[in-house]
Amino acid sequence: MKETNMSYFEIMQLPYSVYLGLYRQFYIINLESTEEGREALERGRMLNETKPDLNKIRQKINNS
């Protein structure tokens, strides 16, 4: 991970949970840098949503 300015050996010394957190953050930052990546992140957020958007449901019902 060149974004961290850490050497390979420094990264290997990190606790695994810290490494995974850094990896996740840099992966997200990389996706946010392109339009396609931002769309993929938005789709992922929608798929992980567990509560219904009641306002959108009401709009769909009223427009039908």
N, CA, C and O atoms as a DFTB+ gen file, in Angstrom:
256 C
 N C O
     1  1       0.845      -1.180       0.000
     2  2       0.000       0.000       0.000
     3  2       0.890       1.242       0.000
     4  3       1.322       1.725       1.047
     5  1       1.142       1.730      -1.183
     6  2       2.025       2.879      -1.303
     7  2       1.402       4.144      -0.712
     8  3       2.124       5.082      -0.375
     9  1       0.075       4.186      -0.580
    10  2      -0.593       5.367      -0.032
    11  2      -0.231       5.628       1.427
    12  3      -0.360       6.756       1.902
    13  1       0.218       4.602       2.139
    14  2       0.526       4.762       3.559
    15  2       1.916       5.315       3.799
    16  3       2.232       5.731       4.913
    17  1       2.760       5.327       2.756
    18  2       4.165       5.707       2.896
    19  2       4.876       4.807       3.898
    20  3       5.803       5.235       4.585
    21  1       4.436       3.566       3.972
    22  2       5.058       2.584       4.852
    23  2       5.737       1.533       3.993
    24  3       5.285       1.227       2.890
    25  1       6.822       0.988       4.508
    26  2       7.496      -0.079       3.783
    27  2       6.715      -1.380       3.947
    28  3       5.823      -1.494       4.788
    29  1       7.075      -2.342       3.127
    30  2       6.443      -3.655       3.207
    31  2       6.596      -4.237       4.607
    32  3       5.650      -4.801       5.156
    33  1       7.788      -4.101       5.182
    34  2       8.056      -4.679       6.496
    35  2       7.269      -3.966       7.600
    36  3       6.847      -4.603       8.565
    37  1       7.071      -2.662       7.467
    38  2       6.253      -1.937       8.442
    39  2       4.799      -2.387       8.371
    40  3       4.133      -2.542       9.395
    41  1       4.323      -2.591       7.167
    42  2       2.943      -3.049       7.002
    43  2       2.773      -4.449       7.584
    44  3       1.755      -4.749       8.207
    45  1       3.768      -5.299       7.381
    46  2       3.689      -6.666       7.898
    47  2       3.694      -6.703       9.426
    48  3       3.250      -7.689      10.014
    49  1       4.183      -5.654      10.078
    50  2       4.214      -5.590      11.531
    51  2       2.908      -5.081      12.132
    52  3       2.711      -5.162      13.344
    53  1       2.016      -4.558      11.293
    54  2       0.732      -4.051      11.789
    55  2      -0.141      -5.201      12.275
    56  3      -0.081      -6.302      11.727
    57  1      -0.952      -4.951      13.300
    58  2      -1.966      -5.961      13.655
    59  2      -2.901      -6.161      12.461
    60  3      -3.161      -5.232      11.698
    61  1      -3.394      -7.375      12.317
    62  2      -4.212      -7.716      11.155
    63  2      -5.443      -6.825      11.054
    64  3      -5.815      -6.415       9.954
    65  1      -6.074      -6.521      12.170
    66  2      -7.278      -5.680      12.140
    67  2      -6.955      -4.274      11.651
    68  3      -7.762      -3.671      10.943
    69  1      -5.799      -3.743      12.012
    70  2      -5.390      -2.416      11.554
    71  2      -5.129      -2.456      10.049
    72  3      -5.536      -1.558       9.313
    73  1      -4.445      -3.509       9.605
    74  2      -4.182      -3.670       8.171
    75  2      -5.492      -3.707       7.381
    76  3      -5.625      -3.033       6.360
    77  1      -6.456      -4.496       7.856
    78  2      -7.735      -4.588       7.149
    79  2      -8.456      -3.245       7.126
    80  3      -9.073      -2.886       6.123
    81  1      -8.380      -2.502       8.228
    82  2      -8.998      -1.179       8.260
    83  2      -8.367      -0.230       7.260
    84  3      -9.072       0.497       6.561
    85  1      -7.042      -0.233       7.186
    86  2      -6.341       0.611       6.218
    87  2      -6.689       0.195       4.784
    88  3      -6.953       1.032       3.921
    89  1      -6.681      -1.108       4.560
    90  2      -6.987      -1.619       3.223
    91  2      -8.384      -1.176       2.795
    92  3      -8.579      -0.735       1.663
    93  1      -9.349      -1.293       3.696
    94  2     -10.724      -0.897       3.397
    95  2     -10.807       0.586       3.069
    96  3     -11.449       0.973       2.093
    97  1     -10.159       1.418       3.880
    98  2     -10.207       2.857       3.660
    99  2      -9.588       3.247       2.320
   100  3     -10.155       4.063       1.593
   101  1      -8.439       2.676       1.988
   102  2      -7.805       3.006       0.718
   103  2      -8.593       2.472      -0.463
   104  3      -8.599       3.082      -1.532
   105  1      -9.258       1.340      -0.283
   106  2     -10.102       0.793      -1.337
   107  2     -11.277       1.733      -1.609
   108  3     -11.613       1.997      -2.764
   109  1     -11.892       2.231      -0.552
   110  2     -13.014       3.165      -0.698
   111  2     -12.554       4.472      -1.327
   112  3     -13.216       5.001      -2.220
   113  1     -11.421       4.994      -0.866
   114  2     -10.882       6.240      -1.432
   115  2     -10.615       6.068      -2.921
   116  3     -10.894       6.965      -3.717
   117  1     -10.075       4.909      -3.293
   118  2      -9.805       4.639      -4.701
   119  2     -11.100       4.584      -5.505
   120  3     -11.154       5.114      -6.615
   121  1     -12.137       3.957      -4.971
   122  2     -13.421       3.902      -5.671
   123  2     -14.048       5.284      -5.803
   124  3     -14.651       5.593      -6.831
   125  1     -13.913       6.116      -4.780
   126  2     -14.525       7.446      -4.812
   127  2     -13.869       8.365      -5.842
   128  3     -14.408       9.429      -6.147
   129  1     -12.731       7.978      -6.373
   130  2     -12.019       8.851      -7.307
   131  2     -12.586       8.786      -8.727
   132  3     -12.216       9.607      -9.566
   133  1     -13.472       7.833      -9.013
   134  2     -14.064       7.742     -10.346
   135  2     -15.584       7.716     -10.239
   136  3     -16.143       7.366      -9.200
   137  1     -16.228       8.088     -11.314
   138  2     -17.694       8.092     -11.349
   139  2     -18.243       6.670     -11.207
   140  3     -19.209       6.444     -10.479
   141  1     -17.625       5.719     -11.902
   142  2     -18.076       4.327     -11.809
   143  2     -17.909       3.796     -10.391
   144  3     -18.754       3.049      -9.896
   145  1     -16.826       4.181      -9.747
   146  2     -16.585       3.741      -8.370
   147  2     -17.616       4.311      -7.409
   148  3     -18.090       3.611      -6.515
   149  1     -17.964       5.584      -7.591
   150  2     -18.987       6.200      -6.732
   151  2     -20.334       5.517      -6.929
   152  3     -21.080       5.321      -5.970
   153  1     -20.649       5.152      -8.178
   154  2     -21.901       4.433      -8.435
   155  2     -21.886       3.059      -7.771
   156  3     -22.897       2.626      -7.220
   157  1     -20.750       2.376      -7.821
   158  2     -20.640       1.057      -7.191
   159  2     -20.795       1.172      -5.675
   160  3     -21.449       0.332      -5.057
   161  1     -20.207       2.192      -5.077
   162  2     -20.354       2.396      -3.632
   163  2     -21.805       2.676      -3.275
   164  3     -22.302       2.170      -2.269
   165  1     -22.490       3.473      -4.085
   166  2     -23.896       3.783      -3.811
   167  2     -24.750       2.525      -3.922
   168  3     -25.628       2.300      -3.089
   169  1     -24.502       1.700      -4.945
   170  2     -25.241       0.438      -5.061
   171  2     -24.987      -0.454      -3.851
   172  3     -25.903      -1.103      -3.346
   173  1     -23.752      -0.481      -3.395
   174  2     -23.424      -1.287      -2.226
   175  2     -24.127      -0.788      -0.978
   176  3     -24.604      -1.580      -0.165
   177  1     -24.190       0.523      -0.829
   178  2     -24.896       1.092       0.322
   179  2     -26.379       0.740       0.286
   180  3     -26.976       0.410       1.310
   181  1     -26.968       0.817      -0.919
   182  2     -28.390       0.486      -1.046
   183  2     -28.640      -0.982      -0.724
   184  3     -29.647      -1.312      -0.097
   185  1     -27.742      -1.863      -1.144
   186  2     -27.920      -3.292      -0.883
   187  2     -27.758      -3.632       0.595
   188  3     -28.335      -4.607       1.075
   189  1     -26.976      -2.833       1.315
   190  2     -26.757      -3.092       2.736
   191  2     -27.778      -2.411       3.636
   192  3     -27.779      -2.629       4.848
   193  1     -28.644      -1.590       3.058
   194  2     -29.664      -0.886       3.840
   195  2     -30.670      -1.889       4.375
   196  3     -31.166      -2.738       3.634
   197  1     -30.970      -1.789       5.667
   198  2     -31.897      -2.746       6.277
   199  2     -33.249      -2.127       6.616
   200  3     -34.211      -2.852       6.867
   201  1     -33.334      -0.807       6.628
   202  2     -34.601      -0.146       6.947
   203  2     -35.207       0.414       5.669
   204  3     -34.486       0.976       4.844
   205  1     -36.521       0.274       5.486
   206  2     -37.152       0.790       4.272
   207  2     -37.206       2.313       4.286
   208  3     -37.334       2.932       5.342
   209  1     -37.107       2.903       3.105
   210  2     -37.261       4.346       2.951
   211  2     -38.754       4.617       2.757
   212  3     -39.270       4.546       1.642
   213  1     -39.429       4.926       3.845
   214  2     -40.888       5.062       3.813
   215  2     -41.347       6.201       2.926
   216  3     -42.402       6.109       2.300
   217  1     -40.571       7.275       2.861
   218  2     -40.958       8.397       2.000
   219  2     -40.972       7.990       0.530
   220  3     -41.888       8.359      -0.205
   221  1     -39.962       7.233       0.094
   222  2     -39.938       6.777      -1.293
   223  2     -41.079       5.811      -1.581
   224  3     -41.653       5.837      -2.670
   225  1     -41.409       4.966      -0.621
   226  2     -42.516       4.031      -0.799
   227  2     -43.820       4.790      -0.944
   228  3     -44.629       4.470      -1.815
   229  1     -44.036       5.800      -0.097
   230  2     -45.255       6.610      -0.192
   231  2     -45.351       7.328      -1.533
   232  3     -46.429       7.418      -2.121
   233  1     -44.199       7.848      -2.023
   234  2     -44.198       8.531      -3.314
   235  2     -44.583       7.573      -4.428
   236  3     -45.346       7.941      -5.321
   237  1     -44.070       6.355      -4.389
   238  2     -44.392       5.360      -5.410
   239  2     -45.876       5.016      -5.388
   240  3     -46.502       4.881      -6.439
   241  1     -46.442       4.873      -4.180
   242  2     -47.851       4.523      -4.046
   243  2     -48.729       5.672      -4.545
   244  3     -49.714       5.439      -5.245
   245  1     -48.380       6.896      -4.192
   246  2     -49.180       8.064      -4.591
   247  2     -49.080       8.341      -6.076
   248  3     -50.023       8.873      -6.661
   249  1     -47.951       7.992      -6.714
   250  2     -47.772       8.250      -8.152
   251  2     -48.392       7.166      -9.009
   252  3     -48.499       7.331     -10.224
   253  1     -48.804       6.061      -8.407
   254  2     -49.363       4.936      -9.192
   255  2     -50.811       5.159      -9.528
   256  3     -51.431       4.317     -10.179
